[in-house]
């Protein structure tokens, strides 16, 4: 009987470790749009904090030049 209770409690502990944690986003009252910047003086040249158009252009350039592995390899 004790052996049975021990097996049941071990199984319960094992299954408790398999539960899924909540993965929802938490509200952040201080959230602002990324293109508005952080107020830091260390920004990429060509990007003006608060200018959405220049933000999008910098993202396009970064994607093509820095994150596109095809462009980095010899064709």
N, C-alpha and C positions, 0 to 999 in steps of 0.2 A: 504494500500500500504506500509506503514512504517512497519507494522507487518510482511508482507511478506518479505521485505528486511532484517529485523532483523532475521527471521528464516533462510533465505538463508545464511546470514553471519555467524550465529552460526553453521550451518551445515558445512560450509566451514572450519571454525576453528576446528571443531571436526574431520573432515576428514584429516586435515593437521597434526594432532597429530598421525594419524595412518600410516604415511609414514614410510617406512623401511630405516634405516640408512645404509650407506656403511659399509660393514664388511670385506673389503679386507685388507690384511696385508700391512703395510707400509715398505718401504725399509729401512734397517738399515745398514749404511755403516760400522759400527764397529762390525758387527756380526762375531762371530767366533764359531767354533764347541764347543759344551758343554763339551766334554771330555778334552779339552785343559785347562779348569779351569779358574779361575778369578784372580789368583795371590795372593789369600788369603792364609795365613798359616793355617787356620782352615779347614782342609779337613778330610775326613773319613780315618782312618787307613786302609791300604791295597790298597788305590787308589793312583796312581801316576799321577799327572796332565800331560796331553799330551799323555798318554798311553791309546789308545782306548780300548784295550783288558781288561785292569784292570777296566776301566769305565763300560764296559758291564758286567763284572763279579759282580761288586758292585751293579749294577741295578738288576741283577738276585737274588742276596742274599737279597736285600732290598724287592723285590717283594715277595719272599718266606717267609721271616721271619717277616717282618713288615707290609705288606699290604695284606696278605692272611688270611682272617678271618677264613677260615676253619681250618688252622693250629693253630689258637689261641683258638679254642673251644675244649672242651673235646669230644672225639670221642665216 
